[in-house]
Amino acid sequence: MKKTLIALLLAPALAQAIDLDDAGTFKLTGFYNITGAKVLSGAAQGSSAPWSYQQWNCPCSMQGWEYTSVYEKSKGFQLDQETLVGVQLRKEFTPTFSATMQLVSRMLNPNDGSRPTVDWAYLTWTPSQDSSWTFQAGRQRIPLYYYSDYLYIGYAYPWVRPAPDVYGWPIYAYDGANVTYRTQLGQSEWALTAHAWAGGFTQRDDAYDTRIYYTTPTHESWKKILGSYVAVNNGIVDVRVMAMRHEDSVWQDAGGVRTDLYKDQPTRIMGISANLDYKNWLVKTEVDRFEQVDLSKGINNIYKYALVGIGYNFGKLTPMYTFSRYRTVAEPIEGRNTQYLSLRWDFMKNTALKLQYDISKDRSNYPYPFFGDSKVFSISLQGVF
């Protein structure tokens, strides 16, 4: 992938940005994903007979946990689950002080109070133009994953979407503050980035809990978030280590009476990613662990999830094979193994067409059919402007 791509997407002051004032201090950039997919086949608990899970008619396939993007075989080719457009506005007040807002409008957005989604709305300050330190305050996505900051900017990665087995929790943003330190490591080609953040976020009637698991309007709050990551990069190898802790509460309030499913539960999330971009070869790996254990309350929520992918660039074409795995460690087991065959075609400037074929195996141990096995074909036109 292009080494400058991430900077291009996250820094609206670069060349492709649209000036909204004569001074060039107010800029707009944008991105879009026009994504469609079709479930080709599926089965649950050893049977290919149709089944229902919550409000979905299956065979079906979960492709986006945050907004419950589920494709159903009975609906044929669907364009309404992941298609979106986003814009980022950046106002520079001084060379060291700016404001940024990112809005995303989705064809499907079942999360309460998020139309469109304000993924980012923050202030940035640096002590000087050449400072190694950056301070920000406001709303940002939680950087749990390697692709968190640009999860919905599809042009930034080789797949139609990052592996759903790895990417996706009910809380995806935080209101708070962060600090970043960047430096070159001596006279080497290695650069180091250290980032720490703190804050919290509450999502009422979130789609993840309400639609997938409980069917009753359910709310979730992550409080006292405190996290950090350290990343090193030499232009070929990129390694990132992350750890975060927070207090998790999930509750319902039918009839005005609050019922806590669990409250202020200490939680830890850890992850490591290692990526290689050497000559024409691409290697993507990511391993994460979620821990939420309180045996006195009967809570033993530990999740392990990982992906590994390898691809090769043939000019404008990048084929790739990826494998992902997701498991809980306590009964009832929720688990999945998925293989992805993807092809990216950069057929014009700032635009890519992607094809993807997923083979997913449900390894859950529930007394009822979950999402089941599925074979899914996806096509997506993705770009930045």
C-alpha positions in Angstrom: 0.0 0.0 0.0 1.1 3.6 -0.5 3.2 4.7 2.4 1.7 8.2 2.4 -1.9 7.0 2.3 -2.6 7.2 6.0 -1.2 10.7 6.2 -3.3 11.7 3.2 -6.5 10.5 4.8 -5.9 12.0 8.2 -4.4 15.3 7.3 -6.9 17.4 5.3 -4.3 20.1 4.7 -2.7 18.0 2.0 -3.1 18.5 -1.7 -6.4 16.9 -2.4 -8.3 18.9 0.2 -11.0 21.4 -0.8 -10.4 24.9 0.4 -13.5 26.4 2.0 -12.0 29.9 2.6 -9.7 32.1 0.7 -6.9 31.8 3.3 -6.7 28.1 3.0 -7.2 27.5 6.7 -10.6 25.8 6.4 -10.5 22.5 4.4 -12.7 19.6 3.5 -11.8 16.0 2.6 -14.1 13.1 2.1 -14.5 9.4 1.5 -17.1 6.9 0.4 -17.8 3.2 0.2 -20.4 1.9 -2.1 -20.6 -1.7 -0.9 -22.9 -4.6 -1.9 -22.9 -8.2 -0.9 -24.8 -11.4 -1.4 -25.0 -14.5 0.8 -24.5 -17.4 -1.6 -25.2 -20.2 0.9 -25.3 -21.0 4.6 -26.0 -23.6 7.3 -26.5 -23.8 11.0 -25.9 -26.6 13.4 -25.3 -29.0 10.5 -28.5 -28.1 8.6 -28.9 -26.0 5.5 -32.6 -25.4 6.2 -33.5 -21.7 6.6 -33.7 -20.4 10.2 -34.3 -17.2 12.1 -32.0 -15.4 14.4 -33.5 -12.4 16.2 -34.9 -10.2 13.4 -32.9 -11.7 10.6 -33.9 -14.5 8.2 -30.9 -16.8 7.7 -28.7 -18.1 6.0 -27.1 -14.7 6.8 -23.8 -13.1 7.5 -22.6 -10.5 10.0 -20.2 -8.1 8.4 -20.3 -5.1 10.7 -20.8 -5.5 14.5 -20.9 -1.8 15.4 -23.9 -1.1 13.2 -25.2 -4.7 12.8 -24.6 -4.9 9.1 -26.1 -8.3 8.3 -26.7 -9.7 4.9 -29.6 -12.2 4.4 -29.6 -14.8 1.6 -33.4 -14.2 1.1 -32.8 -10.6 0.2 -30.3 -11.3 -2.6 -27.7 -8.7 -3.4 -27.9 -5.9 -0.8 -26.4 -2.4 -1.1 -27.9 -0.9 2.1 -25.8 -2.5 4.9 -22.4 -0.9 4.6 -22.7 1.9 2.0 -21.6 5.2 3.4 -20.1 8.6 2.7 -18.1 10.7 5.1 -16.6 14.2 5.2 -13.9 15.7 7.4 -13.7 19.4 8.1 -10.5 21.0 9.5 -10.2 24.6 10.6 -6.7 25.9 11.3 -6.8 28.9 13.7 -3.1 29.1 14.1 -0.2 27.0 12.8 -0.3 25.1 16.1 -4.1 25.1 16.9 -6.9 23.5 14.9 -10.3 21.9 15.1 -11.4 18.8 13.3 -14.8 17.2 12.8 -15.7 14.0 10.8 -19.3 13.1 9.9 -20.4 9.8 8.4 -23.8 9.2 6.9 -24.7 5.5 6.5 -27.6 3.8 4.6 -28.0 1.7 7.7 -27.6 3.3 11.1 -29.7 1.6 13.8 -27.7 3.2 16.7 -29.9 5.6 18.7 -29.0 9.3 18.3 -26.3 8.9 15.7 -27.6 10.2 12.4 -25.1 11.0 11.0 -22.4 9.6 13.2 -20.0 12.2 14.6 -16.9 10.0 14.6 -14.5 12.8 15.4 -14.9 16.3 16.9 -11.8 17.5 18.6 -9.2 20.3 19.0 -5.5 19.8 18.3 -2.7 21.8 19.8 1.1 21.5 19.5 3.6 23.5 21.5 5.4 24.5 18.2 5.2 23.6 14.5 8.1 21.2 14.8 7.2 19.8 18.2 7.3 16.1 18.8 4.2 16.4 21.1 0.5 16.7 20.0 -2.4 17.2 22.4 -6.0 16.7 21.5 -9.4 16.9 23.3 -12.9 16.1 22.2 -14.4 13.0 20.5 -12.4 10.4 18.6 -12.6 6.8 17.8 -11.0 4.5 20.4 -7.7 3.2 18.8 -8.3 -0.4 19.8 -7.2 -1.7 16.5 -4.5 -1.0 13.9 -7.2 0.4 11.5 -9.4 2.0 14.1 -8.8 5.6 13.0 -9.9 4.9 9.5 -12.0 1.8 9.9 -14.7 3.2 7.5 -12.3 4.8 5.0 -12.2 1.7 2.9 -9.6 3.1 0.5 -7.0 2.8 3.3 -6.8 -1.0 3.4 -6.7 -3.9 0.9 -10.0 -5.7 1.9 -13.6 -4.7 1.3 -13.7 -4.4 5.2 -11.3 -5.4 8.0 -12.1 -8.9 9.3 -15.4 -8.8 11.3 -14.1 -11.6 13.5 -11.6 -9.0 14.9 -13.1 -5.6 14.4 -16.2 -4.5 16.3 -17.5 -3.6 19.8 -20.6 -1.7 20.9 -18.5 1.3 22.0 -16.4 2.7 19.2 -15.7 6.3 20.3 -14.7 8.2 23.4 -15.1 11.7 24.7 -11.9 12.8 26.4 -8.3 13.7 25.7 -5.1 12.2 24.3 -1.4 13.0 23.8 1.0 11.7 21.1 4.8 11.7 21.1 6.7 11.1 17.8 10.4 10.8 17.4 13.1 9.2 15.2 15.1 6.5 16.9 18.7 7.9 16.8 20.2 7.9 13.3 18.2 4.8 12.3 15.3 4.6 9.8 13.0 3.7 12.7 10.3 6.1 14.0 8.5 5.7 17.2 4.9 6.9 18.1 3.6 6.7 21.6 0.0 7.6 22.2 -2.2 7.7 25.4 -5.9 8.5 25.8 -8.5 8.9 28.6 -12.2 9.5 28.6 -15.5 7.7 28.4 -18.6 7.1 26.2 -22.3 6.0 26.6 -24.3 4.6 23.8 -28.0 4.3 24.5 -30.0 1.6 22.7 -26.9 0.5 20.9 -27.4 -1.8 18.0 -24.8 -4.3 19.1 -26.5 -5.2 22.4 -30.1 -4.5 21.4 -30.3 -6.2 18.0 -27.8 -9.0 18.3 -28.2 -10.3 21.9 -31.1 -8.9 23.9 -33.9 -7.7 21.5 -34.9 -5.2 24.3 -33.4 -1.7 24.1 -30.1 -2.0 25.9 -27.5 0.6 26.8 -23.8 0.4 27.4 -21.3 2.7 28.9 -17.5 2.6 29.0 -16.2 4.8 31.8 -12.8 5.7 33.1 -11.1 4.6 29.9 -7.4 4.7 30.1 -5.3 3.4 27.2 -2.0 3.6 25.3 -0.1 2.2 22.4 3.4 2.3 21.2 4.2 1.8 17.5 7.5 1.6 15.6 7.9 1.8 11.8 10.8 1.9 9.4 8.7 2.2 6.2 8.8 -1.6 5.7 7.8 -3.1 9.1 5.2 -1.6 11.3 4.6 -3.0 14.9 2.0 -1.7 17.3 1.3 -2.8 20.9 -1.9 -1.6 22.7 -3.4 -1.9 26.1 -6.6 -0.3 27.5 -8.7 -0.6 30.7 -12.2 0.7 31.4 -15.3 0.1 33.5 -18.1 -1.4 31.5 -21.8 -1.1 32.4 -24.7 -2.7 30.5 -28.3 -2.0 31.5 -32.0 -1.8 30.4 -34.6 0.6 31.7 -38.0 -0.8 30.5 -40.9 1.0 32.2 -38.5 3.5 33.8 -36.9 0.9 36.0 -33.2 0.4 35.5 -32.0 -3.3 35.4 -28.2 -3.7 35.4 -26.9 -6.7 33.5 -23.6 -5.7 34.9 -22.2 -2.5 36.3 -18.8 -0.8 36.4 -17.2 -4.1 35.5 -13.3 -3.7 35.2 -12.3 -4.6 31.7 -9.0 -4.9 29.9 -8.3 -5.0 26.2 -4.8 -5.8 24.8 -3.6 -6.1 21.2 -0.5 -6.4 19.0 -0.2 -5.9 15.3 2.7 -6.5 13.0 2.6 -5.5 9.3 5.0 -5.8 6.5 5.1 -3.8 3.2 8.1 -4.9 1.3 8.6 -4.5 -2.4 5.4 -6.1 -3.7 4.5 -8.1 -0.7 1.9 -7.3 2.0 1.6 -9.1 5.3 -1.1 -8.1 7.8 -1.4 -9.6 11.3 -3.3 -8.6 14.4 -3.9 -10.4 17.7 -6.2 -9.1 20.5 -7.6 -10.2 23.8 -10.6 -8.8 25.8 -10.8 -9.7 29.5 -13.8 -9.1 31.8 -13.6 -11.5 34.8 -15.5 -11.3 38.1 -16.2 -14.9 39.3 -18.0 -13.7 42.4 -20.7 -12.2 40.0 -20.5 -15.1 37.6 -18.7 -13.0 34.9 -16.0 -14.7 32.8 -16.0 -12.9 29.6 -12.7 -13.5 27.8 -12.5 -13.1 24.1 -9.5 -13.9 21.8 -9.5 -12.8 18.2 -6.8 -12.6 15.5 -6.2 -12.2 11.8 -3.3 -12.9 9.4 -3.2 -12.0 5.7 -0.7 -12.1 2.8 -1.0 -10.3 -0.5 1.1 -9.4 -3.5 0.9 -6.3 -5.7 0.8 -6.7 -9.4 0.8 -3.1 -10.5 -2.8 -1.9 -10.0 -4.0 -5.3 -8.7 -3.5 -6.6 -5.2 -4.9 -10.1 -4.5 -4.8 -11.3 -0.9 -5.6 -14.3 1.3 -6.6 -13.6 4.9 -7.7 -15.9 7.8 -9.4 -14.7 11.0 -10.5 -16.4 14.2 -12.7 -15.4 17.1 -13.4 -17.3 20.4 -14.8 -16.9 23.8 -13.1 -19.1 26.4 -16.2 -19.9 28.6 -19.4 -21.7 27.8 -21.6 -20.9 26.0 -18.8 -20.6 23.4 -19.1 -18.0 20.7 -16.6 -18.5 17.9 -15.9 -18.3 14.2 -13.3 -19.1 11.6 -13.2 -17.2 8.3 -11.2 -17.2 5.2 -11.2 -14.3 2.8 -10.1 -14.1 -0.8 -9.9 -10.4 -1.8 -8.8 -8.5 -4.9 -8.2 -4.7 -5.0 -8.0 -2.9 -8.3 -6.7 0.7 -8.2 -8.1 1.5 -11.6 -8.1 5.3 -11.2 -6.7 8.0 -8.9 -8.0 7.9 -5.4 -10.5 5.1 -6.3 -10.4 1.4 -5.8 -12.7 -1.4 -6.8 -12.6 -4.5 -4.5 -14.0 -8.0 -4.8 -14.1 -10.4 -1.9 -15.2 -14.0 -1.3 -15.6 -15.1 2.4 -16.0 -18.6 3.7 -17.1 -18.4 7.4 -17.6 -21.3 9.8 -19.6 -20.8 13.0 -17.8 -22.4 15.9 -20.4 -21.2 18.5 -21.8 -23.6 21.1 -25.3 -22.2 21.7 -28.5 -24.2 22.2 -30.1 -22.3 19.3 -28.8 -21.4 15.8 -26.5 -18.3 15.8 -25.4 -16.6 12.6 -24.2 -20.0 11.2 -21.8 -20.8 8.4 -21.9 -18.7 5.3 -20.3 -18.0 1.9 -20.5 -14.4 0.9 -19.5 -12.4 -2.2 -18.9 -8.7 -1.8 -18.1 -5.9 -4.2 -17.2 -2.4 -3.2 -16.2 0.9 -4.9 -14.2 2.9 -2.4 -12.5 6.3 -2.7 -11.3 9.6 -1.1 -11.8 13.1 -2.3 
